Amino acid sequence: MKRLEFSDNQKAQIYTRDKWICAFSGKILWIFHYWTSTCWDMDWVDHILPAMKWWDNSIENWICASSFFNSKKRDNSHDNKYLFHHWRPTEYYFHAYWHIPSELSEYLISMENIHYTDWYFNRAICSLMIVLDYLYHPYNLKWQAMKRDSVYWSKSSFKKLALWKKKSQEVESFITRLWINTEKLSEDQNIMLEIIHAKSEKDILDIAERLLPYYRNSREYFKSLVNIQNNKDIDSLSNSIFQNSCMPHRDRAILTDSIENFYKPLLQK
């Protein structure tokens, strides 16, 4: 029996409805929430009930999911627990987390004016992030098995960007709709936004190469964070974070907050 597939327009609809929130985890899937940080995740669309079994391919049977959490779930059965449904938290969410953090609340409010065409732009950025991942680790077995390199993903990003531009010609800029203050953007954010004006896949690759130092630091600093063993490690990492100019917009605050509110108190006991 042939598997029911989603069209791009269907995926765009479900992500617009659910405000880019993973139903399994509550993770935000709008990549511009993370910018160059490695905390981003690829979006995925899945059925609540298996379409192969129930033949229900209606929009009500779709969920917004992250690639990471979708790969961890059990096989589309009744025992799946969804933390979000139509972007609103379920009883399972409060059972697990008690409250909605301010970052998530602010995000949901800011995404009030999303448009279905934003999904196409997000997919272009997704391919750009894969270019960064390849440039960071070109000998990753995953990329070797797929036989897709940075040039392939740059072409993919440019193709999706062209489709987004075609579909969004009559739509107000997402920068205005989503209240992105361009005057307060950091260097890596400004570099990433240059993708809007890319005229070829070479431009995409050039943007990726300029973003690579930020992406590399994001990878390395999070590795260092989870391997903290003593106060010397804390001091070394804190000093490096403070002095390094090539830090993704979001990561500096996350890393510093984690050190101050978890690792330091933990090691003081």
C-alpha positions in Angstrom: 0.0 0.0 0.0 1.4 3.4 -1.0 2.3 5.8 1.8 0.3 9.0 1.8 2.7 11.9 1.3 2.3 15.6 2.2 2.6 18.3 -0.4 4.7 21.4 0.4 1.5 23.5 0.6 0.1 21.1 3.1 3.2 21.3 5.2 3.1 25.0 5.1 -0.5 25.0 6.3 0.2 22.8 9.3 3.2 24.8 10.4 1.2 28.0 10.0 -1.6 26.6 12.1 0.7 25.3 14.8 3.0 28.3 14.9 6.1 26.1 14.4 5.8 24.3 17.7 6.7 20.6 17.9 3.8 18.7 19.2 6.0 16.1 20.9 8.3 18.5 22.8 7.2 22.1 22.4 10.4 22.9 20.6 10.4 26.0 18.4 11.1 25.2 14.8 11.3 28.7 13.3 15.1 28.8 12.7 15.3 32.5 13.1 14.5 32.0 16.8 18.0 30.3 17.0 19.8 32.0 14.1 23.3 30.5 13.7 23.0 28.4 16.9 23.3 24.6 16.6 20.1 24.3 18.7 18.0 24.5 15.5 16.0 21.5 14.3 14.5 20.5 11.0 10.7 20.7 10.7 8.7 17.5 10.1 5.0 16.8 9.5 3.4 13.6 10.8 0.0 11.9 11.3 -1.6 11.6 14.7 -3.3 8.4 13.6 -1.4 6.3 10.9 -2.8 7.4 7.5 -1.9 3.9 6.1 -4.2 2.3 8.7 -7.0 4.9 9.1 -6.9 6.6 5.7 -7.2 9.9 7.3 -5.1 12.5 5.5 -7.1 15.5 6.6 -5.4 18.5 8.2 -6.9 17.6 11.6 -4.8 14.4 11.5 -1.5 16.2 11.0 0.9 17.4 13.7 3.9 19.7 13.6 7.0 17.9 14.8 10.7 18.3 14.9 12.9 15.9 13.1 14.7 15.0 16.3 11.6 14.3 18.4 9.7 12.6 15.6 12.5 10.1 15.2 12.3 9.3 18.9 8.5 8.7 19.1 6.8 5.4 19.1 5.1 4.2 15.9 2.1 6.5 15.5 -0.1 4.7 18.0 -2.5 5.7 20.8 0.3 5.8 23.4 1.9 8.9 21.9 1.6 11.8 24.2 1.4 15.2 22.6 2.5 18.2 24.6 1.0 20.7 22.1 -2.1 20.6 19.9 -2.8 23.4 17.4 0.0 25.4 19.2 -1.7 25.2 22.5 -0.3 23.2 25.4 -2.2 20.0 26.4 -2.7 18.5 29.8 0.3 16.4 29.2 2.4 19.5 28.9 1.5 20.8 32.3 1.8 17.4 33.8 5.4 17.4 32.6 6.5 21.0 32.9 4.0 22.8 35.2 4.2 26.2 33.5 4.9 27.9 30.2 8.3 29.7 30.3 8.5 33.3 29.3 10.6 32.6 26.2 8.0 30.3 24.8 5.1 32.7 25.6 6.9 35.6 24.0 7.6 33.5 20.9 4.0 32.5 20.5 2.8 36.1 20.8 5.4 37.2 18.2 4.3 34.6 15.7 0.7 35.9 15.6 1.2 37.2 12.1 3.0 34.2 10.4 2.0 33.4 6.9 2.1 30.1 5.1 4.9 31.3 2.7 7.2 31.7 5.7 7.5 27.9 5.7 9.3 28.1 2.3 11.7 30.6 3.6 12.4 28.5 6.7 13.2 25.6 4.5 15.7 27.7 2.6 17.4 28.5 5.9 17.2 24.9 6.9 19.3 23.9 3.8 21.7 26.7 4.7 22.1 25.2 8.2 22.9 21.8 6.6 25.6 23.5 4.6 27.1 24.8 7.8 26.9 21.3 9.4 28.7 19.9 6.3 31.4 22.5 6.4 31.9 21.9 10.1 32.1 18.2 9.8 32.5 17.2 6.1 33.5 13.6 6.9 30.4 12.9 8.8 29.2 9.4 7.8 25.7 10.7 7.4 26.8 13.1 4.6 29.0 10.4 3.0 26.0 8.0 2.9 23.8 10.6 1.4 26.5 11.7 -1.1 25.4 15.3 -0.7 27.9 18.0 -0.1 27.9 21.7 0.6 27.4 22.5 -3.1 24.3 20.3 -3.2 22.7 21.9 -0.1 23.6 25.4 -1.4 21.7 24.7 -4.6 18.8 23.3 -2.5 18.7 26.4 -0.4 18.8 28.7 -3.4 16.0 26.7 -5.1 13.8 27.0 -2.1 14.6 30.6 -1.7 13.4 31.3 -5.3 10.2 29.4 -4.6 9.6 31.5 -1.5 10.2 34.7 -3.4 7.7 33.6 -6.0 5.0 32.7 -3.5 5.5 35.7 -1.2 5.5 38.5 -3.8 2.2 40.0 -2.6 2.8 39.3 1.1 4.1 41.8 3.7 7.8 41.1 4.7 8.1 38.6 7.5 10.6 41.1 9.1 7.8 43.6 9.6 5.1 41.0 10.4 7.2 39.2 13.0 8.7 42.4 14.6 12.3 41.7 13.8 14.3 44.8 14.7 17.0 45.0 12.1 18.7 47.9 13.9 19.5 45.6 16.9 20.7 42.6 15.0 24.2 41.1 15.7 26.8 40.5 13.0 25.9 36.8 12.5 22.2 37.7 12.3 22.9 40.4 9.6 25.0 37.9 7.6 22.2 35.3 7.7 19.6 37.8 6.6 21.7 38.4 3.5 20.3 35.2 2.1 17.2 37.2 1.1 19.3 38.9 -1.5 21.2 35.9 -2.7 21.4 35.7 -6.5 23.0 32.2 -6.8 24.0 29.1 -4.9 27.5 30.6 -4.8 26.1 33.4 -2.7 24.5 30.9 -0.4 27.8 29.1 0.0 29.6 32.4 0.7 27.1 33.2 3.4 27.6 29.8 5.0 31.4 30.2 5.0 31.1 33.5 6.7 28.8 32.0 9.3 30.9 29.0 9.9 33.0 30.5 12.8 29.8 31.2 14.7 28.4 27.7 14.0 31.7 26.1 14.9 31.8 28.0 18.2 28.2 27.0 19.0 29.1 23.3 18.5 32.3 23.5 20.6 31.0 25.6 23.4 28.0 23.3 24.1 30.4 20.4 24.1 32.5 22.2 26.7 29.5 23.1 28.7 28.2 19.5 29.2 31.8 18.4 30.0 32.3 20.8 32.9 33.9 19.0 35.8 35.4 21.7 38.1 35.7 25.4 38.7 38.8 25.6 36.4 36.6 24.4 33.6 34.0 27.1 34.4 36.5 29.9 34.5 38.1 28.8 31.3 34.8 28.5 29.4 33.4 31.8 30.9 36.4 33.7 29.9 36.4 32.3 26.4 32.7 33.1 25.9 33.2 36.6 27.1 36.3 37.3 24.8 35.1 35.5 21.7 33.5 37.9 19.2 32.2 35.1 16.9 29.4 33.9 19.2 25.9 33.2 17.8 23.3 35.7 18.9 21.4 33.4 21.2 24.2 31.1 22.6 26.1 33.6 24.7 23.2 34.2 27.0 22.2 30.5 27.1 25.7 29.4 27.9 26.3 32.1 30.5 22.9 31.5 32.2 23.6 27.7 32.4 27.0 28.3 34.0 25.7 30.8 36.5 22.4 29.0 37.5 23.4 25.4 37.3 27.1 24.5 37.0 28.4 27.1 39.6 25.9 26.2 42.3 26.4 22.5 41.6 30.1 22.6 42.1 29.8 24.8 45.2 28.0 22.1 47.1 
